Amino acid sequence: MSTIGFIGLGNMGFPMAGRLAEAGHTLIVQDLSTEAVEKFLTTYPTTAAAQEAGWQNADVIITMLPTSEIVEAVLLKGRVVAGASLNTLFIDMSSAEPTRSQQLGSTLEEKGMRYVDAPVSGGVRGAVNGQLAIMAGGAAADVHEAMPLFEVMGKSTIHVGAPGSGHAAKALNNLVSAASVAVTVEALHIGERFGIDPQTLTEVLNASSGRSNTSENKVAQFMLSGSYGSGFPIGLMTKDVNIALALAEELGVEAELSHHCAELWRKTVEEGFGLEDHTKMYALLDRPTSTVPTTDERQAHA
């Protein structure tokens, strides 16, 4: 069993770290919220807070944080990397920016350490149940070394490629998911205006070529039920869509449809709905003011 440093005990990080503790690993945990740390230590008494144990004792250090900027600040400007041992394996499971992840990997390599980016898909439920999909970027040997940990937290791990490719794949996956949510919701509202019950149209989608993860696992469960409780907020979806779009622009890919999708989600955040569950787009996109901007409007906004 490994000694693992785990940084980030939020909605996703807490259950992910918990599964590692339950599997018998020794954990050193850190979070900006002292309440989160105290709750974790109470729930898992064999673990320790970072200030009580040095990072040099960790074989692996995992980060589950909101942004690349925060990851870099915690690891490089804080005492984590400075206190870690040579050859420590850093695993960033945040949703971060691919090119910055590449740079972080290079920086850690220069310091004699190793890096894997391994963002996840599956939401809070997947984190609690150990059913996350993990997209890993890094050297094959490092991903192989991390695999026993990934198997505790997730149901599947795909080695995508070099460092940074995991974060690229995660953002692109959520771009597709965001577009699927938006177009499915629009189709349901159009159908309802025509007189087709949304549940009936959902059955049609699931029996036909319009079937998707949205139609199968989100519409009836979270949208039509009105629970809007999938565990993934609009703001985080928008962040991932923006990361994917920035990558497209950096690589010179026009991605016209992606621009329209991004503007739709950004507008929803600007209207103050960033903390709402992303399945609430079913209710939000039924408002007359929520329309996809034209190409001219998007170019003017840019």
NUFILO-372372 format. One record per residue (C-alpha): x, y, z; residue number from 0. Coordinates in pm, whole numbers. Layout:
N
<<X, Y, Z>, NUM>
...
This chain:
302
<<0, 0, 0>, 0>
<<117, 349, -89>, 1>
<<140, 665, 115>, 2>
<<-63, 918, -79>, 3>
<<-76, 1294, -48>, 4>
<<-422, 1410, -154>, 5>
<<-487, 1781, -210>, 6>
<<-845, 1896, -265>, 7>
<<-1133, 1761, -55>, 8>
<<-1424, 1913, -242>, 9>
<<-1736, 1743, -372>, 10>
<<-1529, 1511, -590>, 11>
<<-1202, 1495, -401>, 12>
<<-1350, 1394, -66>, 13>
<<-1509, 1068, -186>, 14>
<<-1216, 989, -415>, 15>
<<-970, 1025, -127>, 16>
<<-1210, 831, 92>, 17>
<<-1205, 533, -142>, 18>
<<-825, 531, -131>, 19>
<<-832, 538, 250>, 20>
<<-1088, 257, 259>, 21>
<<-862, 53, 31>, 22>
<<-590, 65, 297>, 23>
<<-363, 340, 170>, 24>
<<-209, 590, 412>, 25>
<<-326, 940, 327>, 26>
<<-188, 1287, 396>, 27>
<<-462, 1536, 308>, 28>
<<-481, 1909, 246>, 29>
<<-759, 2150, 160>, 30>
<<-818, 2522, 189>, 31>
<<-1121, 2439, 405>, 32>
<<-1015, 2333, 754>, 33>
<<-1368, 2197, 802>, 34>
<<-1324, 1961, 508>, 35>
<<-993, 1837, 647>, 36>
<<-1136, 1787, 995>, 37>
<<-1436, 1601, 856>, 38>
<<-1208, 1374, 654>, 39>
<<-982, 1301, 953>, 40>
<<-1288, 1219, 1162>, 41>
<<-1430, 992, 894>, 42>
<<-1096, 824, 825>, 43>
<<-898, 830, 1154>, 44>
<<-588, 662, 1007>, 45>
<<-519, 965, 784>, 46>
<<-317, 1275, 868>, 47>
<<-336, 1644, 784>, 48>
<<-55, 1781, 569>, 49>
<<75, 2012, 837>, 50>
<<123, 1710, 1063>, 51>
<<318, 1501, 814>, 52>
<<579, 1595, 555>, 53>
<<525, 1555, 182>, 54>
<<852, 1365, 166>, 55>
<<665, 1064, 307>, 56>
<<430, 1048, 9>, 57>
<<499, 805, -276>, 58>
<<223, 970, -482>, 59>
<<70, 1318, -457>, 60>
<<-276, 1366, -610>, 61>
<<-437, 1703, -678>, 62>
<<-812, 1750, -730>, 63>
<<-848, 2127, -760>, 64>
<<-1060, 2377, -960>, 65>
<<-809, 2522, -1209>, 66>
<<-456, 2497, -1350>, 67>
<<-368, 2823, -1178>, 68>
<<-460, 2682, -838>, 69>
<<-279, 2354, -905>, 70>
<<38, 2541, -997>, 71>
<<10, 2774, -699>, 72>
<<-38, 2488, -453>, 73>
<<237, 2268, -594>, 74>
<<501, 2519, -701>, 75>
<<443, 2829, -490>, 76>
<<348, 2629, -183>, 77>
<<572, 2379, -10>, 78>
<<445, 2064, -177>, 79>
<<700, 2015, -455>, 80>
<<976, 2166, -243>, 81>
<<900, 1915, 32>, 82>
<<849, 1609, -187>, 83>
<<1111, 1343, -249>, 84>
<<1283, 1286, -581>, 85>
<<1093, 1058, -820>, 86>
<<759, 1134, -651>, 87>
<<469, 1069, -886>, 88>
<<232, 1367, -913>, 89>
<<-116, 1292, -1046>, 90>
<<-338, 1587, -1134>, 91>
<<-702, 1472, -1150>, 92>
<<-840, 1826, -1183>, 93>
<<-1003, 1962, -1498>, 94>
<<-711, 2173, -1615>, 95>
<<-569, 2341, -1924>, 96>
<<-379, 2093, -2146>, 97>
<<-89, 2318, -2244>, 98>
<<-35, 2431, -1886>, 99>
<<-40, 2066, -1785>, 100>
<<235, 1998, -2037>, 101>
<<439, 2280, -1887>, 102>
<<379, 2154, -1532>, 103>
<<490, 1807, -1635>, 104>
<<811, 1949, -1781>, 105>
<<876, 2156, -1468>, 106>
<<835, 1855, -1242>, 107>
<<1055, 1642, -1468>, 108>
<<1330, 1903, -1442>, 109>
<<1307, 1868, -1064>, 110>
<<1350, 1491, -1086>, 111>
<<983, 1408, -1037>, 112>
<<711, 1250, -1252>, 113>
<<372, 1370, -1370>, 114>
<<45, 1219, -1493>, 115>
<<-268, 1419, -1570>, 116>
<<-575, 1205, -1504>, 117>
<<-903, 1399, -1507>, 118>
<<-1227, 1214, -1449>, 119>
<<-1582, 1192, -1576>, 120>
<<-1878, 1057, -1381>, 121>
<<-1968, 1326, -1131>, 122>
<<-2011, 1296, -757>, 123>
<<-2205, 971, -784>, 124>
<<-1921, 816, -981>, 125>
<<-1669, 938, -724>, 126>
<<-1867, 791, -436>, 127>
<<-1925, 458, -611>, 128>
<<-1579, 425, -764>, 129>
<<-1732, 436, -1113>, 130>
<<-1536, 723, -1263>, 131>
<<-1398, 720, -1616>, 132>
<<-1034, 828, -1600>, 133>
<<-838, 977, -1891>, 134>
<<-464, 955, -1824>, 135>
<<-181, 1143, -1992>, 136>
<<180, 1062, -1916>, 137>
<<461, 813, -1966>, 138>
<<334, 456, -2000>, 139>
<<536, 338, -1699>, 140>
<<395, 615, -1478>, 141>
<<36, 548, -1584>, 142>
<<94, 177, -1519>, 143>
<<225, 257, -1171>, 144>
<<-84, 466, -1098>, 145>
<<-326, 205, -1230>, 146>
<<-395, 34, -893>, 147>
<<-505, 372, -754>, 148>
<<-717, 446, -1060>, 149>
<<-886, 107, -1023>, 150>
<<-995, 202, -671>, 151>
<<-1146, 531, -786>, 152>
<<-1279, 442, -1129>, 153>
<<-1438, 179, -1348>, 154>
<<-1220, 246, -1653>, 155>
<<-890, 413, -1734>, 156>
<<-778, 506, -2083>, 157>
<<-416, 603, -2143>, 158>
<<-470, 888, -2389>, 159>
<<-110, 984, -2461>, 160>
<<162, 1218, -2337>, 161>
<<125, 1459, -2043>, 162>
<<-156, 1707, -2104>, 163>
<<-354, 1474, -2330>, 164>
<<-573, 1356, -2044>, 165>
<<-687, 1710, -1976>, 166>
<<-740, 1771, -2347>, 167>
<<-955, 1458, -2375>, 168>
<<-1160, 1554, -2068>, 169>
<<-1236, 1902, -2203>, 170>
<<-1330, 1765, -2544>, 171>
<<-1552, 1502, -2386>, 172>
<<-1738, 1769, -2191>, 173>
<<-1768, 1984, -2502>, 174>
<<-1955, 1697, -2667>, 175>
<<-2160, 1644, -2350>, 176>
<<-2251, 2013, -2328>, 177>
<<-2361, 2020, -2691>, 178>
<<-2566, 1705, -2636>, 179>
<<-2742, 1854, -2334>, 180>
<<-2826, 2174, -2520>, 181>
<<-2960, 2015, -2838>, 182>
<<-3154, 1748, -2648>, 183>
<<-3321, 2010, -2432>, 184>
<<-3409, 2219, -2735>, 185>
<<-3558, 1915, -2911>, 186>
<<-3770, 1834, -2606>, 187>
<<-3909, 2187, -2591>, 188>
<<-3981, 2197, -2963>, 189>
<<-4157, 1863, -2938>, 190>
<<-4360, 1977, -2639>, 191>
<<-4474, 2291, -2819>, 192>
<<-4593, 2068, -3103>, 193>
<<-4778, 1845, -2858>, 194>
<<-4536, 1558, -2796>, 195>
<<-4495, 1469, -2431>, 196>
<<-4126, 1508, -2331>, 197>
<<-4120, 1160, -2179>, 198>
<<-4253, 1015, -2502>, 199>
<<-3995, 1201, -2711>, 200>
<<-3724, 1079, -2474>, 201>
<<-3837, 723, -2541>, 202>
<<-3815, 796, -2913>, 203>
<<-3461, 932, -2877>, 204>
<<-3349, 633, -2673>, 205>
<<-3491, 391, -2929>, 206>
<<-3345, 581, -3224>, 207>
<<-3031, 744, -3360>, 208>
<<-3071, 1048, -3132>, 209>
<<-2981, 836, -2829>, 210>
<<-2707, 981, -2605>, 211>
<<-2585, 982, -2248>, 212>
<<-2805, 1288, -2196>, 213>
<<-3122, 1116, -2321>, 214>
<<-3048, 791, -2137>, 215>
<<-2913, 913, -1805>, 216>
<<-3017, 1274, -1753>, 217>
<<-3355, 1360, -1904>, 218>
<<-3592, 1140, -1705>, 219>
<<-3370, 1116, -1398>, 220>
<<-3287, 1484, -1344>, 221>
<<-3470, 1703, -1596>, 222>
<<-3826, 1577, -1623>, 223>
<<-3824, 1483, -1253>, 224>
<<-3728, 1840, -1166>, 225>
<<-3459, 1722, -925>, 226>
<<-3169, 1875, -1121>, 227>
<<-2929, 1683, -900>, 228>
<<-2667, 1517, -1118>, 229>
<<-2391, 1678, -911>, 230>
<<-2216, 1876, -1187>, 231>
<<-2283, 2252, -1197>, 232>
<<-2324, 2470, -1505>, 233>
<<-2016, 2672, -1412>, 234>
<<-1786, 2370, -1423>, 235>
<<-1933, 2249, -1751>, 236>
<<-1876, 2595, -1894>, 237>
<<-1518, 2595, -1771>, 238>
<<-1445, 2268, -1951>, 239>
<<-1616, 2389, -2269>, 240>
<<-1400, 2703, -2259>, 241>
<<-1086, 2491, -2216>, 242>
<<-1180, 2282, -2520>, 243>
<<-1254, 2593, -2726>, 244>
<<-926, 2758, -2624>, 245>
<<-743, 2443, -2734>, 246>
<<-920, 2455, -3071>, 247>
<<-822, 2818, -3119>, 248>
<<-463, 2747, -3016>, 249>
<<-444, 2467, -3274>, 250>
<<-610, 2673, -3546>, 251>
<<-930, 2468, -3566>, 252>
<<-1232, 2685, -3651>, 253>
<<-1486, 2472, -3459>, 254>
<<-1789, 2680, -3554>, 255>
<<-2046, 2466, -3372>, 256>
<<-1828, 2461, -3062>, 257>
<<-1828, 2842, -3056>, 258>
<<-2208, 2846, -3058>, 259>
<<-2220, 2587, -2780>, 260>
<<-1969, 2780, -2570>, 261>
<<-2160, 3107, -2605>, 262>
<<-2481, 2939, -2490>, 263>
<<-2320, 2804, -2173>, 264>
<<-2127, 3124, -2104>, 265>
<<-2444, 3330, -2129>, 266>
<<-2613, 3106, -1876>, 267>
<<-2328, 3163, -1632>, 268>
<<-2336, 3539, -1698>, 269>
<<-2707, 3536, -1614>, 270>
<<-2620, 3404, -1268>, 271>
<<-2684, 3031, -1301>, 272>
<<-2328, 2901, -1269>, 273>
<<-2392, 2716, -943>, 274>
<<-2705, 2541, -1072>, 275>
<<-2680, 2178, -1178>, 276>
<<-2611, 2150, -1551>, 277>
<<-2928, 1947, -1603>, 278>
<<-3124, 2259, -1509>, 279>
<<-3055, 2377, -1861>, 280>
<<-3384, 2200, -1932>, 281>
<<-3565, 2476, -1744>, 282>
<<-3330, 2761, -1831>, 283>
<<-3331, 2711, -2208>, 284>
<<-3710, 2728, -2216>, 285>
<<-3693, 3102, -2151>, 286>
<<-3747, 3336, -2449>, 287>
<<-3426, 3526, -2369>, 288>
<<-3205, 3215, -2383>, 289>
<<-3111, 3186, -2750>, 290>
<<-2793, 3084, -2927>, 291>
<<-2617, 3398, -3060>, 292>
<<-2571, 3446, -3432>, 293>
<<-2227, 3426, -3591>, 294>
<<-2214, 3808, -3614>, 295>
<<-2304, 3840, -3245>, 296>
<<-2035, 3588, -3149>, 297>
<<-1770, 3768, -3353>, 298>
<<-1871, 4102, -3198>, 299>
<<-1844, 3944, -2852>, 300>
<<-1494, 3818, -2934>, 301>
